[in-house]
């Protein structure tokens, strides 16, 4: 089953690491969209989606419109937790 994954970043190092990990562990059928706050081409779309999803800090990741709690990703093994969320 394919998932829509959206990554919201602010170009800091953790954002890049998180983006790469999510991409590494996502299934081949997953659709991944990256929105960077510093990119003027995606800024308005990002602002609308951040408001819709209730994102309060960056980086953030959503899967099928649901915010994935990054504090869980930071506390545990990133690869295990990303796989758990992305392969439900």
C-alpha positions in Angstrom: 0.0 0.0 0.0 1.5 3.3 -1.0 1.8 6.2 1.5 2.0 9.9 1.0 4.9 11.3 3.0 5.5 15.0 3.4 8.7 16.3 4.9 8.8 19.9 6.1 12.3 21.3 6.6 14.1 24.5 7.4 17.5 23.6 5.8 19.2 22.7 9.1 21.5 19.6 9.4 18.9 17.5 11.3 16.4 18.3 8.6 18.7 16.9 5.9 19.5 13.8 8.0 15.9 13.2 8.7 14.9 13.7 5.0 17.6 11.2 3.9 16.5 8.6 6.5 12.8 8.9 5.6 13.7 8.5 1.9 15.9 5.5 2.7 13.2 3.7 4.6 10.2 4.6 2.6 8.7 1.9 0.4 9.2 2.1 -3.3 5.6 3.0 -3.8 5.6 5.8 -1.3 5.1 9.3 -2.6 7.5 11.7 -0.9 7.1 15.5 -1.0 9.7 17.8 0.6 8.8 21.4 1.5 11.7 23.7 2.5 10.9 26.9 4.3 13.8 28.6 2.5 12.5 27.7 -1.0 10.2 30.4 -2.4 8.7 27.9 -4.9 7.2 25.7 -2.2 6.7 28.3 0.6 2.9 29.0 0.1 2.0 25.4 -0.2 4.2 24.6 2.8 2.5 27.3 4.9 -1.0 26.0 4.0 -0.1 22.4 4.8 1.7 23.3 8.1 -1.4 25.1 9.2 -3.6 22.2 8.1 -1.5 19.6 9.9 -0.8 21.6 13.1 2.9 21.6 12.6 4.5 23.8 15.3 8.2 23.2 14.6 10.6 22.1 11.9 11.6 19.6 10.8 8.3 17.7 10.6 7.1 14.6 8.8 3.6 13.6 8.0 2.3 10.3 6.6 -1.1 10.3 4.8 -1.8 13.7 6.5 -1.0 12.6 10.0 1.9 14.2 11.9 4.6 11.7 13.0 5.9 12.7 16.5 9.6 13.5 15.9 10.4 13.4 19.7 9.9 9.6 19.3 12.2 9.5 16.3 14.9 11.5 18.2 14.7 9.4 21.3 14.8 6.0 19.7 16.6 4.3 16.9 15.7 6.5 13.9 15.8 3.7 11.4 13.5 1.4 13.5 11.0 4.1 14.2 10.9 5.4 10.6 10.3 1.9 9.4 7.6 1.4 12.0 5.7 4.5 10.9 6.2 4.1 7.2 5.4 0.4 6.8 2.1 0.2 8.7 
